[in-house]
Amino acid sequence: MSTVRWGVLTTARIAQNRFLPAAGRARGAAVVAISSTSGRAEEVAGRFGIPAAYGSHEELLADPGVEAVYVPFPNSLHAEWALRAVETGKHVLCEKPLVASAGELAHLADAAARRGVKVMEAFMYRFHPQHAKVRELLDSGRIGDVVSIHARFHFAMDRQPGEPRLKPGFDGGALNDIGCYGVDALNHLMDAPPRSVYARGTSHSDPVETSMAAILDYGGVLATLDCGFEGPRTNTLQIIGTLGHITLDKAFDPDPTETANVTVASRSGEAETFAFTGDAFRSEIEQFSEWTRSDGPTMPFQELTQRSLAVRAALHASLASGQPQAVTPADAVVG
């Protein structure tokens, strides 16, 4: 496969700290351009050995040498810039959450199909090898029938001035920023959206929720989700079955240098731990680069993206009303 030439829109922290280092390690991918309206593109380009630096995102999108772009804008700008990139014929890997409404998702999918490009929501955790092991354990019946699932993701936010995840109108808050990982994982494991959800959140003095917890009813399987910007870092997933349980200690954001453990325990207390190391960002970049050269789906994981969008919409509605909320995929509007 020929090397896919990438561009990065903005010099956001996640681009500098996670995407660009991983892209430098990835096979079949090379970052050839970066853009920023803040004047930092040249400095970041020099640091990462990127050949082209642009002072506007439009210039990068007009560069015929760029085949795929990474979009790490604040959440409220994802749909707009993903669509603009698609309309210029670029493949798009866009940070989660991809869009805030079912209408935006449909519009983006139609544009991608028309332009013949790939678009994917960037949930890098999906590409870590521990999750393939979880699927293997479930499919083998190791823990019997699933009874409940519990997802947790917390970290203590560095509250810098102007932090978009804490500002109204930017589709921020704990649910959209980190709770979406749990939503995605739960829907992926269950291969269906829940029937209903019930969520409660706290915001302290912020205009968005900075922590939240929810119950999701999958009809015979109950799931819980909690997330927040207030406490020590934790990102765990536990699946409880009739014969045992599976626990992941670094489910959603394992560092490439860390070991992620998948522990399966039987009802009698016997346990076995499988240790994994993996570079999820690198694997995501490599896999998406391969997909840009294939005839596969225009939007990988589109059904899962649509499903999780509807669940987040219901969770936001429940947070606002304080009442349980049915999940209605056709009416998904988040934020």
C-alpha positions as CSV (number, residue, x, y, z in Angstrom):
1,M,0.0,0.0,0.0
2,S,1.3,3.4,-0.9
3,T,1.8,5.9,2.0
4,V,-1.3,8.0,2.8
5,R,-0.5,11.7,3.0
6,W,-2.2,13.3,6.1
7,G,-3.0,16.9,7.0
8,V,-3.8,18.0,10.6
9,L,-6.3,20.8,11.1
10,T,-5.2,22.9,14.1
11,T,-2.4,22.5,16.6
12,A,-4.7,21.3,19.4
13,R,-3.2,19.6,22.4
14,I,-4.5,16.2,21.4
15,A,-2.9,16.6,17.9
16,Q,0.5,17.5,19.4
17,N,0.4,15.1,22.4
18,R,-1.3,12.0,20.8
19,F,-2.0,12.1,17.1
20,L,1.3,13.5,15.7
21,P,3.6,11.2,17.8
22,A,1.5,8.2,16.9
23,A,1.5,9.2,13.2
24,G,5.2,9.3,13.3
25,R,5.3,5.7,14.4
26,A,2.5,4.5,12.0
27,R,3.2,2.4,8.9
28,G,1.6,3.6,5.7
29,A,0.9,7.1,6.9
30,A,2.8,10.4,6.8
31,V,1.8,13.8,8.0
32,V,2.7,16.3,5.2
33,A,0.8,19.4,6.4
34,I,-0.6,21.2,9.4
35,S,-2.7,24.4,9.7
36,S,-3.5,26.8,12.5
37,T,-5.1,30.3,12.7
38,S,-3.2,31.0,15.9
39,G,0.2,31.3,14.2
40,R,1.6,28.1,15.7
41,A,1.6,25.9,12.6
42,E,5.2,26.6,11.6
43,E,6.6,26.0,15.1
44,V,4.7,22.7,15.4
45,A,5.6,21.7,11.9
46,G,9.2,22.2,12.7
47,R,9.1,20.2,15.8
48,F,7.4,17.2,14.1
49,G,9.2,17.4,10.8
50,I,6.0,18.3,8.8
51,P,6.8,19.7,5.4
52,A,4.0,22.3,5.0
53,A,2.5,24.7,7.5
54,Y,-0.5,26.8,6.7
55,G,-2.0,29.9,8.4
56,S,-5.5,28.9,7.5
57,H,-7.4,25.6,7.4
58,E,-8.8,26.4,3.9
59,E,-5.2,26.5,2.5
60,L,-4.6,23.0,3.9
61,L,-7.8,21.6,2.4
62,A,-6.9,23.1,-0.9
63,D,-3.5,21.3,-0.9
64,P,-3.7,18.5,-3.6
65,G,-1.0,16.6,-1.8
66,V,-3.1,16.0,1.2
67,E,-5.3,12.9,1.0
68,A,-6.7,12.5,4.5
69,V,-7.2,14.9,7.4
70,Y,-7.4,14.6,11.2
71,V,-10.0,16.9,12.7
72,P,-9.5,17.7,16.4
73,F,-11.5,21.0,16.7
74,P,-13.7,21.7,19.7
75,N,-16.8,19.4,19.6
76,S,-19.1,22.0,18.2
77,L,-17.0,22.5,15.1
78,H,-16.5,18.8,14.2
79,A,-19.5,18.4,11.8
80,E,-18.7,21.7,10.0
81,W,-15.0,21.0,9.3
82,A,-15.5,17.3,8.6
83,L,-18.0,18.3,5.9
84,R,-15.8,21.0,4.5
85,A,-12.9,18.5,4.3
86,V,-15.1,15.9,2.6
87,E,-16.3,18.4,0.1
88,T,-12.7,19.0,-0.9
89,G,-12.3,15.3,-1.5
90,K,-10.3,14.5,1.6
91,H,-10.8,11.4,3.8
92,V,-11.6,12.4,7.3
93,L,-10.7,11.0,10.7
94,C,-12.6,13.3,13.1
95,E,-12.3,13.3,16.9
96,K,-15.3,12.1,18.9
97,P,-18.1,13.0,19.0
98,L,-18.3,13.2,15.2
99,V,-21.6,15.1,15.0
100,A,-24.4,16.5,17.3
101,S,-27.5,15.5,15.4
102,A,-28.9,12.8,13.1
103,G,-29.3,15.3,10.4
104,E,-25.6,16.3,10.5
105,L,-24.7,12.6,10.3
106,A,-26.9,11.9,7.3
107,H,-25.6,15.0,5.5
108,L,-22.0,14.0,6.2
109,A,-22.6,10.4,5.1
110,D,-24.3,11.5,1.9
111,A,-21.4,13.9,1.1
112,A,-18.8,11.2,1.7
113,A,-20.6,8.7,-0.6
114,R,-20.9,11.4,-3.3
115,R,-17.3,12.4,-3.1
116,G,-16.0,8.8,-2.7
117,V,-14.1,9.3,0.6
118,K,-14.0,7.7,4.0
119,V,-15.2,9.3,7.2
120,M,-14.7,7.8,10.7
121,E,-15.3,8.9,14.3
122,A,-12.0,8.7,16.1
123,F,-12.6,6.3,19.0
124,M,-9.0,5.0,19.2
125,Y,-9.8,2.6,22.1
126,R,-11.5,0.3,19.6
127,F,-8.2,-0.5,18.1
128,H,-6.4,-1.7,21.2
129,P,-5.8,-5.5,21.3
130,Q,-7.5,-5.9,24.7
131,H,-10.9,-5.4,23.2
132,A,-10.4,-8.2,20.7
133,K,-9.7,-10.4,23.7
134,V,-12.9,-9.3,25.5
135,R,-14.9,-10.3,22.4
136,E,-13.2,-13.6,22.3
137,L,-14.0,-14.3,25.9
138,L,-17.6,-13.3,25.5
139,D,-18.1,-15.4,22.3
140,S,-16.6,-18.4,24.0
141,G,-19.1,-18.3,26.8
142,R,-16.4,-17.9,29.4
143,I,-18.6,-15.8,31.7
144,G,-22.0,-17.1,30.6
145,D,-24.8,-14.8,29.8
146,V,-24.2,-11.1,30.3
147,V,-26.1,-9.6,33.2
148,S,-24.7,-6.1,33.6
149,I,-21.9,-3.9,32.3
150,H,-20.2,-1.0,34.1
151,A,-18.1,1.8,32.4
152,R,-16.2,4.5,34.2
153,F,-14.0,7.3,32.9
154,H,-12.7,10.1,35.2
155,F,-9.8,12.5,35.2
156,A,-8.9,15.8,37.0
157,M,-9.2,18.5,34.3
158,D,-6.5,21.2,34.0
159,R,-8.9,24.1,34.1
160,Q,-7.1,26.5,31.8
161,P,-8.8,29.8,30.8
162,G,-11.1,29.4,27.8
163,E,-11.2,25.6,28.1
164,P,-13.9,24.8,25.4
165,R,-15.1,21.7,27.2
166,L,-16.4,23.9,30.1
167,K,-18.0,26.6,27.9
168,P,-21.6,26.7,26.9
169,G,-22.2,26.3,23.1
170,F,-19.2,24.1,22.4
171,D,-20.9,20.7,23.0
172,G,-18.6,20.1,25.9
173,G,-19.3,18.6,29.3
174,A,-18.3,15.3,30.8
175,L,-20.7,13.2,28.8
176,N,-19.7,14.5,25.4
177,D,-16.0,14.5,26.3
178,I,-15.4,11.2,28.1
179,G,-18.7,9.6,28.8
180,C,-19.1,9.0,25.1
181,Y,-16.4,6.3,25.4
182,G,-18.6,4.3,27.7
183,V,-21.6,4.9,25.6
184,D,-19.8,3.6,22.5
185,A,-18.4,0.6,24.3
186,L,-21.7,-0.4,25.8
187,N,-23.5,-0.2,22.5
188,H,-20.7,-2.0,20.8
189,L,-20.8,-4.9,23.3
190,M,-24.6,-5.1,23.3
191,D,-24.8,-4.6,19.5
192,A,-27.9,-2.5,20.1
193,P,-28.9,0.8,21.8
194,P,-30.6,0.6,25.2
195,R,-34.4,1.0,25.4
196,S,-34.2,3.8,27.9
197,V,-31.7,5.8,30.0
198,Y,-31.8,7.7,33.3
199,A,-29.0,10.2,34.0
200,R,-28.0,12.6,36.8
201,G,-25.2,15.2,36.6
202,T,-23.5,17.8,38.7
203,S,-22.0,21.0,37.4
204,H,-20.8,22.9,40.6
205,S,-20.1,26.4,39.3
206,D,-19.7,25.4,35.6
207,P,-22.3,25.9,32.9
208,V,-21.9,22.3,31.7
209,E,-22.0,19.0,33.6
210,T,-18.6,18.1,35.0
211,S,-19.6,14.7,36.3
212,M,-22.6,12.4,35.6
213,A,-23.9,8.9,36.2
214,A,-26.5,7.0,34.3
215,I,-28.4,3.7,34.1
216,L,-29.0,2.2,30.7
217,D,-31.7,-0.4,30.2
218,Y,-30.8,-2.9,27.4
219,G,-33.8,-5.1,28.1
220,G,-32.5,-7.9,30.3
221,V,-29.1,-6.3,30.7
222,L,-28.6,-3.2,32.9
223,A,-25.5,-1.0,32.3
224,T,-24.1,1.9,34.3
225,L,-22.0,4.7,33.2
226,D,-20.2,7.4,35.2
227,C,-17.7,10.0,34.1
228,G,-16.3,13.3,35.2
229,F,-13.6,16.0,35.3
230,E,-13.2,16.1,39.1
231,G,-11.5,12.9,40.3
232,P,-8.3,10.8,39.9
233,R,-7.8,9.2,36.6
234,T,-9.7,6.0,36.1
235,N,-11.0,4.3,32.9
236,T,-12.4,0.9,33.6
237,L,-14.9,-1.5,32.2
238,Q,-16.5,-4.5,33.9
239,I,-18.8,-7.1,32.3
240,I,-20.7,-9.3,34.7
241,G,-22.1,-12.6,33.5
242,T,-23.9,-15.6,35.0
243,L,-20.6,-17.6,35.3
244,G,-18.1,-14.9,36.0
245,H,-16.9,-11.4,35.1
246,I,-14.4,-9.6,32.9
247,T,-12.6,-6.5,34.2
248,L,-10.4,-4.0,32.2
249,D,-8.3,-1.7,34.2
250,K,-7.4,0.7,31.4
251,A,-10.3,0.2,29.1
252,F,-10.5,3.5,27.1
253,D,-7.2,5.3,27.1
254,P,-4.2,3.1,27.8
255,D,-0.8,4.7,27.3
256,P,1.3,3.0,24.7
257,T,4.0,2.4,27.3
258,E,1.6,0.9,29.9
259,T,0.3,-2.6,30.3
260,A,-3.5,-3.0,30.1
261,N,-4.9,-5.9,32.0
262,V,-8.0,-8.0,31.1
263,T,-9.0,-10.2,34.1
264,V,-11.6,-12.9,33.8
265,A,-12.8,-14.4,37.1
266,S,-15.1,-17.4,37.5
267,R,-18.0,-17.6,40.0
268,S,-15.8,-19.7,42.2
269,G,-13.2,-17.0,42.4
270,E,-10.6,-18.4,40.1
271,A,-9.1,-15.7,38.0
272,E,-6.8,-15.3,34.9
273,T,-5.2,-12.1,33.7
274,F,-4.2,-11.3,30.2
275,A,-1.7,-8.4,29.8
276,F,-1.7,-6.3,26.6
277,T,0.4,-3.5,25.3
278,G,-0.7,-1.5,22.3
279,D,-0.6,1.9,20.6
280,A,-4.2,2.6,20.0
281,F,-3.7,5.9,18.2
282,R,-1.1,4.3,15.9
283,S,-3.3,1.3,15.2
284,E,-6.3,3.6,14.4
285,I,-4.2,5.7,12.0
286,E,-2.8,2.6,10.3
287,Q,-6.2,1.0,10.0
288,F,-7.9,4.1,8.7
289,S,-5.1,4.7,6.2
290,E,-5.6,1.2,4.9
291,W,-9.4,1.7,4.6
292,T,-8.8,4.8,2.4
293,R,-7.2,2.5,-0.1
294,S,-10.1,0.0,0.0
295,D,-13.6,-0.4,-1.4
296,G,-15.1,-0.9,2.0
297,P,-17.8,1.1,3.7
298,T,-17.8,4.9,3.2
299,M,-18.2,5.4,6.9
300,P,-16.7,2.7,9.1
301,F,-18.7,2.0,12.2
302,Q,-21.6,4.2,10.9
303,E,-24.3,2.2,12.6
304,L,-22.4,2.4,15.9
305,T,-21.9,6.1,15.5
306,Q,-25.6,6.5,14.8
307,R,-26.6,4.4,17.8
308,S,-24.3,6.2,20.2
309,L,-25.5,9.6,19.0
310,A,-29.1,8.6,19.8
311,V,-28.0,7.4,23.3
312,R,-26.2,10.6,24.0
313,A,-29.2,12.6,22.9
314,A,-31.4,10.6,25.4
315,L,-28.8,11.0,28.2
316,H,-28.7,14.8,27.6
317,A,-32.5,14.9,27.7
318,S,-32.6,13.0,30.9
319,L,-29.9,15.2,32.5
320,A,-32.1,18.2,31.6
321,S,-35.4,16.8,32.8
322,G,-34.3,14.7,35.7
323,Q,-36.5,11.9,34.3
324,P,-35.9,8.6,32.5
325,Q,-35.8,9.0,28.7
326,A,-36.6,6.6,25.9
327,V,-34.0,6.2,23.2
328,T,-35.3,7.4,19.9
329,P,-32.6,7.0,17.2
330,A,-34.5,9.0,14.5
331,D,-34.6,12.2,16.7
332,A,-31.0,12.3,17.9
333,V,-30.0,15.8,18.8
334,V,-27.1,16.2,21.3
335,G,-26.3,19.2,23.5
